[in-house]
Amino acid sequence: MMDGLEKSDRLIQPKKLSNTAERSAAEKAEGRSLAKGNLPQDDTNRMQGRKKVNSALRRIRQAAEQDKKGRFTSLLHHIYSVDMLREAYFSLKRDAAPGIDGQTWRDYGEDLEEHLRDLSGRLARGAYRASPVQRGYVPKADGRQRPIGVPVLEDKIVQKATVAVLNRVYETEFLGFSYGFRPGRSPHDALAALDRAIFTKKVNYVLDADIRGFLVPSTHYPHLSGER
């Protein structure tokens, strides 16, 4: 949900659709616009809610740009907004593995608005508690397995909403050549920009670095885990 060309996005980058546009196009192509059990009029509510979300996120970014040293003291109400939570829900992968409660994206969507109002209320009054994360393993090319954590769907919604709000604050701090874990950007975009820079600008050298085994058990570094 980018608002166009921002100050931190003025260096080389490939032109692409916004996240919202990409998602809408994908949903249209696959014939899926609503979660199971939703009524047609819910689509109107979603479109109106999306406008409110975009407006709120735009105001947050504008405030962050106007005062680089300012501190935000009231962002939670943006996160627990039903409209924000709805957008977060629809941004999730439909076929993602469920967490320990076994609840899928479609299960949650059967009574979506009621679920979102309940979640919003718990977040607003401080009653929300994240559930344990289910451990999973993804095979790697070298035969090893990479451990991953699978949150329950409701936790994913809250995480997505939180990231959407905080990104509007942190995005103002990034330079245009930064591509790591930023909205609307990917490693492919970084490679495309690098390719263009090499062939259109004077380049003396290219440095490629990777950190092997960066995620290590805390027992290797007791001071990082609070142990003494």
C-alpha positions in Angstrom: 0.0 0.0 0.0 2.5 2.6 -1.2 1.4 6.2 -1.8 3.6 6.6 -4.8 7.2 7.8 -5.0 8.5 8.8 -1.6 11.6 10.7 -0.6 13.4 7.5 0.4 12.6 5.8 -2.9 14.3 8.1 -5.4 17.2 5.9 -6.4 17.1 3.2 -9.0 14.3 0.7 -8.6 12.2 -1.2 -11.1 8.7 0.0 -11.7 6.0 -2.3 -10.3 2.5 -2.3 -9.1 1.7 -1.5 -5.4 0.9 -4.3 -3.0 -2.8 -3.4 -3.1 -2.9 -3.4 -6.9 -1.1 -6.7 -7.1 -3.4 -8.4 -4.6 -6.5 -7.1 -6.3 -5.3 -8.3 -9.7 -4.5 -11.7 -8.3 -7.9 -12.1 -6.6 -9.7 -11.1 -9.8 -7.7 -13.6 -11.8 -8.4 -16.4 -9.4 -12.1 -15.5 -8.9 -11.8 -14.9 -5.2 -13.0 -11.6 -3.8 -14.6 -12.7 -0.5 -14.0 -15.2 2.2 -16.5 -18.0 2.4 -19.7 -17.0 4.2 -19.4 -13.3 3.5 -22.3 -11.4 1.8 -21.9 -9.3 -1.3 -22.3 -6.1 0.5 -19.2 -6.9 2.6 -17.2 -6.1 -0.5 -18.4 -2.5 -0.2 -17.5 -2.4 3.5 -14.0 -3.7 2.6 -13.5 -1.0 -0.1 -14.6 1.8 2.3 -12.4 0.3 5.0 -9.4 0.2 2.7 -9.8 4.0 2.0 -9.8 4.7 5.7 -6.7 2.5 6.2 -4.8 4.2 3.4 -5.7 7.6 4.7 -4.6 6.7 8.2 -1.3 5.2 7.0 -0.7 8.3 4.9 -1.1 10.6 7.8 1.3 8.5 9.9 4.0 8.7 7.2 3.5 12.5 6.8 3.9 13.0 10.5 7.1 10.9 10.5 8.5 12.9 7.6 7.7 16.2 9.1 9.4 15.5 12.4 12.3 13.1 12.2 13.0 13.3 15.9 9.4 13.2 17.1 8.0 10.3 19.0 4.7 8.6 18.3 2.8 8.0 21.5 -0.6 6.9 20.1 -0.4 4.2 17.3 -2.3 1.3 18.9 -5.7 2.5 17.9 -4.6 2.3 14.3 -3.6 -1.3 14.8 -6.8 -2.5 16.5 -9.0 -0.7 14.0 -11.4 -3.2 12.4 -10.6 -1.8 9.0 -6.8 -2.3 9.6 -7.4 -5.9 10.9 -9.6 -6.7 7.8 -6.9 -5.5 5.4 -4.3 -7.6 7.3 -6.6 -10.6 7.1 -7.0 -10.3 3.3 -3.2 -9.9 2.9 -2.5 -13.3 4.3 -1.8 -16.4 2.2 -5.0 -18.4 1.8 -3.3 -21.8 1.9 -0.8 -21.1 4.6 -0.3 -23.8 7.2 -2.5 -23.3 10.3 -1.0 -22.9 13.8 -1.6 -25.0 16.9 -5.4 -24.3 16.9 -5.8 -25.7 13.3 -7.8 -22.6 12.2 -7.4 -21.8 8.5 -7.9 -18.6 6.6 -11.3 -19.7 5.3 -12.4 -21.0 8.7 -11.8 -17.5 10.2 -13.5 -15.8 7.2 -16.8 -17.7 7.7 -17.8 -15.1 10.3 -15.1 -12.5 9.6 -16.6 -9.3 10.8 -17.6 -10.8 14.1 -14.1 -12.3 14.6 -12.5 -9.0 13.7 -14.7 -7.0 16.1 -13.9 -9.4 18.9 -10.2 -9.3 18.2 -10.3 -5.5 18.0 -12.0 -5.3 21.4 -9.5 -7.6 23.0 -6.6 -5.5 21.6 -8.2 -2.2 22.7 -8.7 -3.3 26.3 -5.4 -5.2 26.7 -7.0 -8.6 26.8 -5.3 -10.0 23.7 -2.7 -12.7 24.3 -0.6 -14.3 21.6 -0.8 -18.1 21.3 2.2 -20.5 21.4 3.9 -20.9 18.0 3.9 -24.2 16.3 7.4 -25.6 15.4 7.9 -26.7 11.8 10.8 -27.6 9.6 11.5 -26.7 5.9 14.0 -29.0 4.0 17.1 -27.2 2.6 19.0 -28.0 -0.5 21.9 -29.4 1.4 19.7 -31.9 3.2 19.4 -30.0 6.5 16.2 -28.6 7.8 15.4 -25.0 8.7 13.3 -24.6 11.7 10.3 -22.2 11.4 7.5 -21.0 13.7 3.9 -21.1 12.6 1.7 -18.6 14.5 -2.1 -19.1 14.7 -4.0 -17.1 12.1 -5.2 -14.4 14.6 -1.7 -13.7 15.6 -0.7 -13.4 12.0 -3.5 -10.8 11.5 -2.2 -8.7 14.5 1.4 -9.0 13.3 0.4 -7.8 9.8 -1.5 -4.9 11.1 1.4 -3.9 13.4 3.9 -4.1 10.6 1.7 -2.0 8.3 1.6 0.8 10.8 5.2 0.7 11.9 6.4 0.5 8.4 5.0 4.0 7.8 7.2 5.3 10.5 10.4 3.4 9.7 10.2 3.7 5.9 11.1 7.4 6.2 14.5 6.4 7.6 15.5 4.1 4.7 17.6 5.2 1.7 16.5 4.4 -1.8 19.1 1.6 -2.3 17.7 -0.4 0.6 15.7 -3.4 -0.4 15.7 -5.7 2.6 12.3 -6.6 4.0 10.6 -3.4 2.7 7.0 -3.1 1.4 6.7 -3.6 -2.3 10.4 -4.6 -2.6 12.2 -8.0 -3.0 15.6 -9.4 -3.6 14.7 -9.6 -7.3 14.2 -5.8 -7.3 17.6 -5.3 -5.7 19.2 -7.5 -8.4 17.4 -5.6 -11.1 18.6 -2.2 -9.7 22.1 -3.6 -9.4 22.1 -4.8 -13.0 20.9 -1.4 -14.2 23.5 0.4 -12.2 26.4 -1.7 -13.4 25.5 -1.1 -17.0 24.6 2.6 -16.8 27.1 3.9 -14.2 30.8 3.8 -13.6 31.4 0.9 -11.2 34.9 0.0 -9.9 34.0 -3.0 -7.9 31.1 -5.1 -6.5 31.2 -6.5 -3.0 29.0 -9.6 -2.2 28.8 -10.7 1.4 26.8 -13.3 3.2 26.7 -14.3 6.9 26.7 -18.0 7.3 24.8 -19.5 10.1 23.7 -16.2 11.5 21.0 -17.6 13.7 22.8 -19.5 16.4 21.5 -21.1 19.7 21.6 -18.6 22.6 23.8 -21.0 24.5 26.7 -19.9 22.3 26.2 -16.4 23.5 24.8 -16.4 27.0 24.8 -12.6 27.3 22.2 -12.4 24.4 19.7 -14.6 26.3 20.0 -13.0 29.6 21.9 -15.9 31.2 24.8 -15.2 33.6 
